[in-house]
Amino acid sequence: MSKPDFDPFDPVNAAMRHLQNQNLLAAEEAKRKAMIYAGNELARVLDDIAQVGQLDAIAKAVVIATIAKWNRAKTGQL
């Protein structure tokens, strides 16, 4: 019988798996924060554009709808 690559009773293996899981979670959290930051910056710029008053009604409506959709997406109300 061949020896398995994974030994659930090996404490070093368990520790390494735990560290890998923590790294994956930290990377996912960093990506999420970066996406929120980018979306907030985009919404801020769009809000500045909407306030200028140089847009026609359709363009202003699109900008305002985009900002509203981003705010709903941030709170999970897609």
N, C-alpha and C positions, 0 to 999 in steps of 0.2 A: 504494500500500500504506500503510495507516495505521500510525502509530507505536504500539508496545505500551506499556501503562501500567507494565509491569515490565521493567526492564533489569537482567539479572543481573550486568552488568559495572559497574554504578554503585556505587561504594564508599559513598556516603552512604545509598543505599537499603539496602544490605547492613547497614550499621551500625544504621540505624533498625529493621530487622527483628530484628536481634540484641537490641537494647534492649527491643523489644516482647516478644520471647520470654522474656527475663530477667524482665520485669515480670509476665508471666503465671505463670512458675514461682514467683516470690516470693509472688504472691497465693495460689496454690494451696498453698504451704507454710504460709503464715500461716493459711489456712482449716483445714488439717489440724491444726496446733498448737492452734487454738482449739477444734476438735472434741474433741481428746484431752483438753484441759484441762477442758472441760465434762463429758465422760464420767467423768473421774477425780473431779471434784467430786461428781457424782451418785452414783458408787459409794461415795465417802466418806460421804455423807449416808445412803445406804441401809445401809451397814455400821453407822453409829451407831444407826440405827433398829433394826436386827437385834439389837444388843447390849442394848437397853433391857429386853427381856423382857416387854413388854406385848402382843406380837403373838401371835395364835393360830398353830398349827402350819402351816396352809396359807399364811398371809400371810408367815411367816418363810421358808418354803420358796421362795416366789416371790421374795422379796427376795434370798435367797442365790443362787438361780438367775440372777437378773438381774445380780448382781455377777460371777458366774462367766462369764456370756455376754459381758459387757463386757471382762473380762480376756482371753478368747479372741479377741475381735474386735480388740483392740489388737495382738495378736501375729499376726494374720492367719489364725487357726485357725477361721474361721467354719465 
